[in-house]
Amino acid sequence: MLYGKTFHALAAKLPTLHPFLGTSAEDIKLFTRTTGRSLSLRPMLAIERIEYSAFVQQLSAALLSFLGNTMLKKLAEQETAFAEKLVPLLVQITIKQFEESIIDSMGSFINEFFNKFAAIQNEVHNIFNDPKAIQLMLTIVECVRIHNQCFPQYKIAVNYLRIAQASQFCQAHFKAILYGDLWYREEEEQGKHDAKRHPELLNIMKSCHLAIGVNDAVKSFLNPIQERMEYYRLEQNYARCLVMQDASSSWSQDSALDSAGQHNAILQTLKDSSLYGLARSLHVAPQQIDYECAWRLSDWNVLVDADGGVGPNVPKRAPAAGSSALLLQSRSFERAHYKALKCLQLRDELAVESAIVAAQRAVSELFKLTSIESTKHIYHGLCRLRMLQQIEDFGEVHFSRQIDCEQDLLNRWREQDELPHSEFTLLETILSQRLSIFSTAGIRAKRKWVPPAVYSTLLLLIHESRLRGFVDCAIRNVVLIGKQELPANVQSVVMLENAQLNWSAGQPVLAKELAWEVMNSTKYTDPMVKGVACRLYGEFLAEGHSQEIKSLCSDYFQQAEKCVQFVLSRQTAAAAAGGEQKPRPGTFPPAIVASKWILTKFIRSQEWEARKTNLARMEVELIRLKEETQRATDQRRKDLGRSLHFMQKNLQRDKKAAEEVEQNRWDYLNLALCYYLMYAKQSTIVSDMWVGALVQKALIRCALDHPHHTLPFVFAQLHAYKDQPDHETPTNDNRLMGVREVYKKLRKEPTLEQMLHQTERMNLALIELANKTLSSSPSFREYTMTKRDPLGQLESLDLIHCPTVELPVLKTGNYRTHIVGIRRWDAKVIGVGGINAPKKLACLCLNGTKRTQLLKGRMICARMR
């Protein structure tokens, strides 16, 4: 038992100790450090094949023996969980003895563990590649890192590169990036400037940034000459990857073993290119069959046994050396998942249920082995569970457990499809499996709901893959949907998607032909589809500058708008008659596209600038000729008079033309604003996204050109909920999410970095003072700020403009000599009185002028929001 006040105090932080506390009040010393006692940790690393629990107990016992505590040592030997929590605390106490021998011993222990991990990480399971042991050692390393940061004079030397490799091994990708960066900084401090291109460091950084989804940062760790294939893969240029892989592959029979890795790389590239048929045709060993290619192609000829063997005459697979538990469990899921789909096609209900249970068990094991440091790892497991749920849902219909529930099933799946997805590949996998499931439904007759469900799923795949930039996936599904017998109007939608796909792929002629066919063919009668075709064709012509904007607006955009108005009027009439006709999802008003190109015409118009320059020159020349006429002789005066007459006529003609250009520009602007307002009135997800994206672009452009006028509005929305607790801040406020995205992009601008920093500090300080209760009475008289107040700490804000001083808008955008910076605020804050208790401040500007400012209270700011 544990006695004394010391252990009672320790139990308040470690609840595990409560069952072992005694009732004696006699106090004892928790740790007794004897001088000369050595810390011996390295001998426990001599045994590789040791269980994790034994390793933790030995480590805690060594630390407790060094610190002279026998009670906790006995408890740690019995409770592994307690020992696991106690080790980091003991490490911190031990290294804070600040003795050179202890520091050397701790550093040697950490370095030897991770060096052995690097040496045997691809061999059979042992303590050095056990994920739990590595996580415990990473916790110890974090204690050491904080110690080195706080006490640099007692620094413990560790090899952060090996630690980064171990972090990557157990999916602690953020820690791997952190320790990789620390290793690079230490190498730079030692003068090793080539550390930035160290192969192991580059590999860690590339893999970890890809794992957490920060693909934009990967290119900085690639060698543009030697790693071109990685560049192509990041750009989704899989065709060039295949060419390079094919050219670098060796196909001789003697090199079959060496080319196994090349086969796997080519197989993965083919799958990334959506070439599943070619990937399935590659010759692989029976134990290496790619189940994903098989079920995507509805190939149910693969023989799979429940124990993992392939076929009755093929021996069971044994885990190869170096196979991680994650890979083995992933393989188990793929096998069980394929078996569930195959048995669904064979209508074997019991086998389907058994395979689903096995797949769910594999997913459960994957969750146990998956690091939760990044939620991206969780999404893949959730995607797999949803795939299994799809099989179960369809089994209810397929095995006639429920009658006439097909529409409910499709509606439920449609609602799930509308939920946001972190990655398109997850959504694509779910939809592709759905197509495979629908292929099994053809066995039973009288299922007329299946074909519409098939081509609606294909349409969703085409649309989403095109929007996300997965061109190969979109092309594949366009070909697949072409094999279906489609209604005319559905076929027209496919042609329009294909037109946009070809336009983005650099095939303008084919794109125009497809849009023109839908727009003019009598076979397609849906007015909404006709409207979209008109809008697309006009957009194609506008992007190619093939026609004037006025004729584009009248010939295509206004025609598209008429189609939309016709559909809306028909819906209104149907609603008035008692019917209900919902608008077709995914249709876009063409007005937004018209306004886009009209505004482009307005902004990029060179005619107005040319005419204005010419007019200024002619007016100057006219004044010069008039002055010269007064001094000239009679004959010269007659010649100049004729020149003046023609110049005045030309000047009047050009003025009239310039006025016409000006009027056209205002017409374009008014029409564009009209269309934008019409579109903004639609409370749809698409319109909100379009208008939100346009507002973001406008704010960023204005912030770059006129930061002192734009940033106050940005920060006003960014800090709209600063007077509330963090847990009460809405997470789905579109304006707040949009302005956060704008602020994130502005912080990447070097010209605004310091200005944003100063503005952020000033705004937060003012908000803090506005919300601060300075007195229990609303009519307080005076308060003196101290250096503890954020506003009292601010001084010399030379990059921002005093918010109470008017700043004219300059066309040049050069405000450096016009802004009035802030030196500081006076410490005295005067209460004005009133319900909301506004506060009066005195701001001393850099030009020496003191200006009075009124800081509004909490409730006023809330109403202004």
KAZIJO-V486656 format. One line per field, one symbol per residue. psi: psi as a letter, one per 20 degrees, with the letter a starting at -180 (. if undefined). burial: # if it has 9 or more other C-alpha atoms within 8 Angstrom, else .. A space follows every 50 residues. Layout:
psi = ???
burial = ???
This chain:
psi = qpqrhghhhhhhhnihigijpripipqrpgqooppipqoohhhiihogmq qgghggggghggghghikohghghghhhohgghhhhghghgghgijilqh hgggggghgghhghghghhkhjarpahikphghghghhgghhghghghhh mhilpooqnhghhhghghhkjmhghggghghgggghhghjjnijhhkpgh ggggggghhhhjjmhhihhijqoigilhhhghhhjkmhghghghgghiqp jqhhkghhjghhghghghhghhjkmhghhhiporqhikpohghghhjkok jpppqhjiqoqhjpqqpqpqpiprhghghghhghghgghghghhhilngh hggghggghhhghghhhhippjhpihhhhhghghhhghhgggghhhghjk hqpljghhghhghhhhhiqqphqhhghhgghhhhhhghhiiihqrkmiig ghhghhgggggggghghijngggggghggghiiqoqqghhhhgghhghgh ghghjkmhghghgghhghhipihoiohghgghggggghgghghjliqqhg hgghhgghhhhhgghggghhhghhhhiirooqqpqjqppihhgghghghg gggjoigghghgggggghhghghghghhhhirrgghhgghgghhghhhgh ggghgghhhgggghghgggggghghghghhhomrhghggggghghggggg ghhhhmhhhghhhghghhkhkijqqhiipqikohgghghhgghghhiioh iighghggggggghgggghhipoiqhphlqgqppqaihphhiipqlniiq qpijppoqpphhjnjhiiqorpgrqqhpppphqrgjlqpproporijipp qpqooqaghghhhh.
burial = ..######.##.....#...#.................#.##.##....# .#..###############...#.###..#.###.###.###.##..... .#################.##....#####..#########.##..##.. ...###...#########.####.######.###..##......#..... ##.###.#####.##..#..##....###.###...##.###.##..... ....##..#..#...##.###.####..##..........#.#####... ...##..###............#..#.###.##############..##. ######.###.##.###..##..#.######.######.##.######.. ........##.............#.###.#########.###.......# ..###.###.######...##.######.##.......#.########## ###...##.###.###.##....#..################......#. .###.#########.##...#..##.............###########. ##.....#..##..#..##..#..##..#......##..##..#..##.. #..##..#..##..#..##.###.##..##......##..##...#..## .##..######..##.##.#..#............#####.##.###... .##.##.######.#######......###..#.#...####.#.##### ##................########.######..###########.... ..#.####.###...
